[in-house]
Amino acid sequence: MKKSVQLTTSLLLLLAMASFTLIPEITLAVLGVFLAVGLNLIIFRIIKPHKGFKVTRQLDKRQITVGENVGVALNLSFKGAFPIMSELTFGCKTLGLDFNTGPLVLKSSETSTYNYSFVAKRRGAHIISPVELDIKDWLLLTERKLIVTGQEEILILPHIYPLRSDIIAAIGSRIQGLTASSGIGRSSEIWGLREYNSGDDYRLIAWKTMAKSHDNTPMTKVTVGEVGPSITVLIDIGEDMKVPNGEYSNLDVAADLAASICFNLIKGQVKTGLIFYDNKFSKVLKPERSSKQLDSILHHLAYVQPSIGKFRIASLAKEFFPTDFGSTFILIVGRLGDVLPSTFVNDLSKMKLHHQLILILIHTEELRQTAENIQIAANSAGVRTLLATSASVKETLNSLERIAYEDIW
């Protein structure tokens, strides 16, 4: 039962009891309160204060990366005849967002702005609920709730960790572990430096840098035109990728790794592709090195969710990849719980017959030993393997930088 109905009923009972006891003072007091409450409710309904409100919400960003701040501004104007009590609320369950202005006393013709900010903690498309306006009468006995804005979507892209510019060039054009061939072009835009290779154009040698180095090591400028072969990043999206990994999930970790690798490869003018795979192809983006390709990759990594199937390395080993995908694949895999290291590496070796591979295993603390066993076996088979958790993404990428200069392939 509403508070106003309860109070009105109680006052009527008190008024009746006072009348029966023939005590005029109590009767008049109860009657006065009764009239005040009744007048409050009648005026609240007659003036319809909700018609004097106008609320707008503005987000300063609608597409951001994990870890960035999002600013929200609520603009509230009121043009009622009398002061009124109100409250504004909205939220987002997937981001743990719960905004509440608390009770507000608004005067006639008053305009206010309320600012709020939150941290984008999880990738994906998140729905921010409509703003709800809760209007109360002066005695706080009755209220009216109204939806005053529509819902809004905010897209949170995976976190991107930068790699050094010289590594960007090296991954695309020099490293035997991530290349099959390379070409040299011309451009005035310099991406970075790499060690001098026999046959490099003398006009691209960084003479000043060589003179400043302690051992006078010759370095070659890496230009936009110096491009390597196609590289494809393949991500396990099987059901094991929904397993929690710290504050995130295995797939969140994979998305951060893939976003960082793809961003830096494309920035280094390397044709880069992306594949989502469980026991079959789910999404395929053929290698390109345009800004449009990068946007497409980041958007797909933001939206992707685990499938209901299980990732099977045996199925992947049987797949045919067209030549435009390149011969180099970076595999990011999270299914480890029911995998035998020997069987896994045996299927991996079949892929290695036709492709150059780097393997990144995403694991939880419970499966660390299994991941380490697969890492040892894969390294022995000639597949450089790295480990990653939600807490070690940056460290894993640093390891990728370190091995980029090793001629081990």
C-alpha positions in Angstrom: 0.0 0.0 0.0 1.3 3.5 -0.9 2.5 5.8 1.9 -0.2 8.4 1.0 -3.0 5.9 1.3 -1.7 4.5 4.6 -1.3 8.0 6.1 -4.8 9.1 4.9 -6.4 5.9 6.4 -4.6 6.5 9.7 -5.7 10.1 9.9 -9.3 9.2 9.2 -9.2 6.6 12.0 -7.7 9.2 14.4 -10.3 11.7 13.4 -13.1 9.3 14.0 -11.7 8.3 17.4 -11.2 11.9 18.4 -14.8 12.7 17.4 -16.1 9.7 19.5 -14.2 10.9 22.6 -15.6 14.4 22.1 -12.1 16.1 22.5 -12.2 19.1 20.2 -8.5 20.0 20.4 -7.4 16.6 19.1 -10.2 16.6 16.5 -9.1 20.0 15.1 -5.4 19.0 15.1 -6.1 15.7 13.3 -8.4 17.5 10.9 -5.6 20.1 10.2 -3.1 17.4 9.4 -5.6 15.6 7.3 -6.4 18.7 5.3 -2.6 19.5 4.9 -1.9 16.0 3.5 -4.9 16.1 1.3 -4.0 19.5 -0.1 -0.4 18.4 -0.7 -1.6 15.3 -2.7 -4.2 17.2 -4.6 -1.9 20.1 -5.6 0.9 17.5 -6.6 -1.5 15.8 -9.0 -3.1 19.0 -10.3 0.1 20.9 -11.1 1.7 17.8 -12.7 5.3 18.9 -11.9 6.8 16.3 -14.2 5.7 18.3 -17.2 8.1 21.1 -16.2 11.3 18.9 -16.4 13.7 18.6 -19.3 16.7 16.2 -19.0 19.4 15.5 -21.5 22.5 13.2 -21.1 25.8 13.6 -23.0 28.6 11.1 -23.2 32.0 12.7 -24.1 33.0 9.4 -25.8 31.1 6.6 -27.4 34.1 4.6 -28.6 37.1 4.1 -26.3 39.7 1.5 -25.3 39.8 -0.4 -22.0 41.1 1.8 -19.2 40.0 5.1 -20.5 37.7 7.5 -18.6 34.2 8.3 -19.9 32.6 11.6 -18.9 28.8 11.9 -18.5 27.0 15.2 -18.2 23.3 15.4 -17.1 21.6 18.7 -17.9 18.4 19.3 -15.9 16.0 22.2 -16.3 12.8 22.8 -14.3 10.1 25.3 -15.1 7.4 24.4 -12.6 5.3 26.8 -10.5 6.5 25.5 -7.1 9.7 24.0 -5.8 9.9 20.2 -6.1 11.9 17.2 -4.9 13.5 14.9 -7.5 16.2 12.4 -8.1 18.0 11.1 -11.3 19.4 7.6 -11.8 20.9 5.5 -14.5 23.3 2.6 -14.8 25.0 -0.2 -16.8 25.0 -3.7 -15.4 27.9 -5.0 -17.6 30.2 -2.2 -16.4 29.0 -2.1 -12.8 27.8 1.5 -13.3 25.2 2.9 -10.8 24.7 6.6 -10.9 22.3 8.5 -8.5 22.2 12.2 -7.9 20.5 11.8 -4.5 17.6 14.0 -3.5 17.5 17.3 -5.3 15.4 20.4 -4.3 14.7 22.3 -7.5 13.3 25.8 -7.6 11.2 27.2 -10.4 13.2 28.1 -13.6 16.3 26.4 -12.3 18.9 24.8 -14.6 21.6 22.4 -13.3 24.4 20.2 -14.7 25.7 17.1 -13.0 29.0 15.6 -14.1 30.0 12.0 -13.6 32.9 9.9 -14.9 33.7 6.2 -14.9 36.5 3.9 -16.1 35.9 1.6 -19.0 36.9 -1.7 -17.5 35.7 -4.3 -20.0 35.7 -4.5 -23.7 32.5 -4.9 -25.7 29.3 -3.1 -26.6 27.7 -1.9 -23.4 24.2 -0.5 -23.0 23.7 2.5 -20.6 20.2 2.5 -19.3 17.8 5.4 -19.8 17.8 8.2 -17.2 15.0 7.7 -14.7 13.5 10.8 -13.1 11.9 10.2 -9.7 9.6 13.1 -8.6 8.4 13.3 -5.0 5.8 15.6 -3.4 6.7 18.0 -0.6 5.9 15.6 2.2 7.6 12.7 0.5 4.3 10.7 0.6 3.9 10.0 -3.1 6.2 9.9 -6.1 6.2 9.6 -9.9 8.9 7.9 -11.9 9.5 8.8 -15.5 12.0 7.7 -18.2 13.4 10.9 -19.6 16.1 9.8 -22.0 16.7 6.8 -24.3 19.3 4.1 -23.7 22.8 4.6 -25.3 25.5 2.2 -26.4 29.2 2.7 -25.7 31.8 0.6 -27.5 34.9 -0.3 -25.6 37.8 -1.6 -27.7 40.5 -3.9 -26.3 43.5 -2.3 -24.6 46.3 -1.6 -27.1 49.9 -1.8 -25.8 52.5 -0.1 -28.0 55.5 -2.0 -29.4 58.7 -0.2 -30.3 58.8 1.3 -33.8 62.0 -0.7 -34.7 60.3 -3.9 -33.7 57.3 -3.0 -35.8 59.5 -2.8 -38.9 61.5 -5.9 -37.9 58.5 -8.0 -37.4 57.4 -7.2 -40.9 60.6 -7.2 -42.9 63.5 -8.8 -41.1 62.7 -11.5 -38.6 63.0 -15.0 -39.9 60.4 -16.1 -37.3 57.8 -13.8 -38.8 58.6 -13.5 -42.5 58.9 -15.4 -45.7 60.1 -12.5 -47.9 60.2 -8.8 -47.9 60.2 -5.9 -50.3 61.9 -2.5 -50.2 60.1 0.7 -51.3 60.6 4.4 -50.9 58.9 6.8 -48.6 60.0 10.0 -46.8 58.1 8.8 -43.7 60.4 7.0 -41.3 58.9 4.4 -39.0 62.1 3.5 -37.1 65.5 1.9 -37.3 66.8 -1.7 -37.8 70.2 -3.2 -38.0 72.0 -2.8 -41.4 71.6 -5.7 -43.8 74.0 -6.3 -46.7 72.5 -4.8 -49.8 70.6 -2.0 -48.1 70.5 1.3 -50.0 73.2 3.5 -48.6 70.8 6.5 -48.8 68.8 4.8 -46.1 71.6 4.3 -43.6 71.3 6.4 -40.5 74.8 7.9 -40.4 74.2 10.2 -37.4 72.9 7.3 -35.3 75.8 5.1 -36.3 78.3 7.9 -35.3 76.6 8.3 -31.9 76.6 4.6 -31.1 79.4 3.3 -28.8 80.4 0.6 -31.3 79.5 2.4 -34.5 77.0 -0.2 -35.5 75.3 0.7 -38.8 71.6 1.2 -38.7 69.1 1.4 -41.6 66.0 3.6 -41.7 62.7 1.8 -42.0 60.3 3.6 -44.2 56.6 3.1 -45.0 57.5 1.4 -48.2 59.5 -1.3 -46.5 56.9 -4.0 -46.0 56.9 -7.6 -45.1 54.6 -10.5 -45.9 51.1 -11.1 -44.7 50.7 -12.2 -41.1 47.5 -13.6 -39.7 46.5 -13.6 -36.0 44.2 -16.6 -35.2 42.2 -16.6 -31.9 40.6 -19.5 -30.1 37.0 -18.4 -29.4 35.9 -21.8 -28.0 33.9 -22.1 -24.7 37.1 -22.3 -22.7 37.7 -18.7 -23.5 34.8 -17.6 -21.2 36.8 -18.9 -18.1 37.6 -16.1 -15.7 41.2 -14.9 -15.8 41.8 -12.5 -13.0 39.2 -9.7 -13.3 38.6 -10.6 -16.9 38.1 -13.7 -19.1 40.5 -15.7 -21.3 38.9 -14.1 -24.3 39.5 -10.6 -22.9 43.2 -11.4 -22.5 43.3 -12.8 -26.1 41.6 -9.7 -27.4 44.1 -7.4 -25.8 47.0 -9.4 -27.2 45.5 -9.6 -30.7 44.6 -5.9 -30.7 48.1 -4.8 -29.7 49.8 -7.1 -32.2 47.5 -6.2 -35.1 47.7 -2.5 -34.3 51.5 -2.4 -34.3 51.8 -4.6 -37.4 49.5 -2.5 -39.4 51.1 0.7 -38.1 54.4 -0.8 -39.4 52.7 -1.3 -42.8 52.5 -5.1 -42.6 49.5 -6.8 -44.1 47.6 -8.3 -41.1 44.7 -10.6 -41.0 42.4 -11.9 -38.2 40.6 -15.3 -37.8 38.2 -16.4 -35.0 38.2 -20.2 -34.7 36.8 -22.9 -32.5 36.4 -26.2 -34.4 35.7 -24.2 -37.6 36.1 -20.8 -39.0 33.9 -18.2 -37.3 35.2 -14.9 -38.7 37.8 -14.3 -41.3 39.4 -11.0 -42.2 41.9 -11.3 -45.0 45.3 -9.5 -44.5 45.3 -5.8 -45.3 47.3 -2.9 -44.0 44.8 0.0 -44.3 43.4 2.0 -41.5 40.0 0.6 -42.4 41.3 -2.9 -41.8 42.6 -1.8 -38.4 39.2 -0.4 -37.5 37.5 -3.6 -38.6 39.9 -5.8 -36.6 39.4 -3.7 -33.4 35.7 -3.7 -33.7 35.5 -7.4 -34.2 37.8 -7.9 -31.2 35.4 -5.7 -29.1 32.3 -7.6 -30.1 33.5 -11.2 -30.1 32.1 -13.6 -27.5 33.0 -17.2 -26.7 31.2 -19.8 -28.8 29.6 -23.0 -27.5 32.1 -25.2 -29.3 35.5 -26.3 -28.2 38.7 -25.3 -29.9 40.4 -28.2 -31.7 44.0 -27.9 -32.8 43.5 -31.1 -34.8 40.8 -29.5 -36.9 42.9 -26.4 -37.4 45.8 -28.5 -38.6 43.6 -29.9 -41.4 42.4 -26.5 -42.6 43.5 -25.0 -45.9 44.7 -21.4 -45.8 44.9 -19.5 -49.1 48.2 -18.0 -50.0 47.0 -14.4 -49.4 46.9 -15.2 -45.7 50.7 -15.5 -45.7 52.8 -18.3 -44.3 53.1 -16.8 -40.8 50.4 -17.3 -38.1 50.3 -16.1 -34.5 48.0 -18.5 -32.6 46.4 -17.4 -29.4 44.9 -20.4 -27.6 43.1 -20.9 -24.3 41.9 -24.5 -24.3 44.3 -26.3 -22.0 42.3 -28.2 -19.4 41.7 -31.4 -21.3 44.6 -31.3 -23.7 47.6 -33.7 -23.7 50.8 -31.8 -24.4 52.1 -34.5 -26.7 48.9 -34.7 -28.8 48.7 -30.9 -29.0 52.3 -30.5 -30.2 51.9 -33.3 -32.7 49.0 -31.4 -34.4 51.0 -28.2 -34.1 53.9 -29.9 -35.9 51.6 -30.7 -38.8 50.8 -27.0 -39.2 54.5 -26.2 -38.9 55.2 -28.2 -42.1 53.4 -25.5 -44.1 53.4 -22.4 -41.9 55.7 -20.4 -39.6 54.1 -20.3 -36.2 54.2 -18.4 -32.9 52.0 -19.8 -30.2 50.6 -17.8 -27.2 48.9 -19.9 -24.5 46.4 -18.1 -22.2 46.2 -19.9 -18.9 44.8 -19.5 -15.4 46.9 -20.2 -12.3 45.3 -23.6 -12.0 46.5 -24.5 -15.5 49.9 -22.9 -15.3 51.7 -26.3 -15.1 49.8 -27.6 -18.1 50.7 -24.5 -20.1 54.4 -24.8 -19.1 54.4 -28.4 -20.2 53.0 -27.5 -23.6 55.4 -24.6 -23.9 58.4 -26.9 -23.3 57.1 -29.5 -25.8 56.2 -26.8 -28.5 59.6 -25.1 -28.1 61.3 -28.4 -28.6 59.3 -28.9 -31.8 60.5 -25.6 -33.1 57.4 -23.5 -32.4 58.3 -20.5 -30.2 55.6 -20.4 -27.4 54.8 -17.7 -25.0 52.5 -17.8 -21.9 49.9 -15.1 -20.9 47.5 -14.3 -18.1 45.4 -11.2 -17.5 48.3 -9.9 -15.3 51.0 -10.5 -17.8 49.8 -9.2 -21.2 52.4 -6.5 -21.3 55.1 -8.9 -20.3 54.1 -11.4 -23.0 54.3 -8.6 -25.6 57.7 -7.6 -24.3 58.8 -11.3 -24.8 57.5 -11.1 -28.3 59.7 -8.0 -28.8 62.7 -9.8 -27.4 62.4 -12.9 -29.7 61.8 -10.7 -32.7 65.5 -10.2 -33.2 66.5 -13.8 -32.6 67.5 -15.7 -35.8 66.1 -19.0 -34.4 63.7 -19.8 -37.2 
